[in-house]
Amino acid sequence: MQEKILILDFGSQYTQLIARRIRELNVYCEIHPYNHFPAPDKSVKGVILSGSPASVRDRDAPVPDLSGIKGVLPLLGVCYGAQHLVHNFGGEVKPSNNREYGRANLVYINHEDPLFRGISAGTQVWMSHADTISNMPDGYEITGSTFDVKAGAYKIKGEETWGIQFHPEVYHTTEGSVMLRNFIAGICKCTQNWTPESFVESTVQMLNKQLGNDRVILGLSGGVDSSVAAFLLHKAIGSNLTCIFVDNGLLRKNEFSRVMESYLGLGLNVVGVDASDRFLNELEGVSDPETKRKIIGRVFIEVFDEEAHKVKDVKWLAQGTIYPDVIESVSVKGPSATIKSHHNVGGLPDKMHLKVVEPLRLLFKDEVRKVGHALGLPEYILKRHPFPGPGLAIRLLGPISRESLYILKEADEIFIEGLRNNGLYDSVWQAGVILLPVRSVGVMGDERTYENAVVLRAVTSTDGMTADWSHLPYEFLGSVSNEIINKVKGINRVVYDISSKPPSTIEWE
């Protein structure tokens, strides 16, 4: 039985970060809404209560049912979680008189407390709350204080229950990973044996048991998630897996043939479908980004369904769903508002009446790559940049046309190959060219031009939830700009996007 830590989510922006930090300690954990989580069984070694944008003093403040947890299992309340354990168990929480956002230092630490074993005196922590604990319940013992916050941390006597008003999961809490290790390994007694290799072994066994001799189809995109999912399934069921790779005409230049060659060379059973004309005929002249996505999603489902029916006795549809998708679908506030559609093509299972298997649904993006390494996948697949599901349709701003798409593909090829040839590709998380619906005046030779402008976009990130613009060398940007303008007819201006996410998004549409 896989040991695990439960994280009860109260809607904090940092909840996923708690999970990532625990995973980095080779311990499996799961995030569940505070009001909808499984009853702990013997596999649960401890529970963490996350922070929250809410106040415990609010009339509709989130209140979890901790029966069977508090006083039974090791429990750590973080920020809101710590205040809940005070406010709802006989203590008092009031609005803070002092600023409690940002960096602070623990001026008092009880080094006898197992949570603070090995923590430096005066260690820096990160505060992010508007309330403060003003009166502790009986049996609560302060174990850490900052200059402004006396009850910065506490322990309940006779219980393995702790509360901390700061966030150990964020980078600015300099010894936060040590505190989490103290809780996970020292207090919860987790064995820290959840590794990519152990994930592959247990998942292959699970897939064997779940799928038996059934036939499975999977839509390959050429990206990391679908590739790793395909190779996990291939390891489990071999030739009973059929992969379908659809060319929608919106891939990068020569991407379809390159990806097909790489998959076939690795022994996957892949069917390649050139449906580019079908997609582009439907998209011709369409400008609205959401309409583009819906057309692409609908046509993909139609094409994939037709190809899938050529495979006999299929019972399962495999998808490359990863853990952030799962968390978002069951978040505290319910499924999030639609920012953009066509993340995974959700209409396929309903239309095809197939059971769904998602071998990566427990993993974050960086963990998917680690599992790919454990499976022995080549670097050129694992280090491939993420690419949007709708492809170049959402990097071609304004109406879709074959001429504009050709211009975009040529410029994109120069940029991406330039990154590779200059040793910059692996230092960038995602990159691409955006063709703007804007023309500008230029001069080429002795002639005035009035042609298209393109944007170069390159970002650094871990998983795409946040991203910073890549500080590429000026010489490289200048060289790429010159090459695009000189070689791609129809472009006379190149600009570089220096926006971060947030407030911007990685893609423009």
Disulfide bonds with the S-S distance in Angstrom:
none
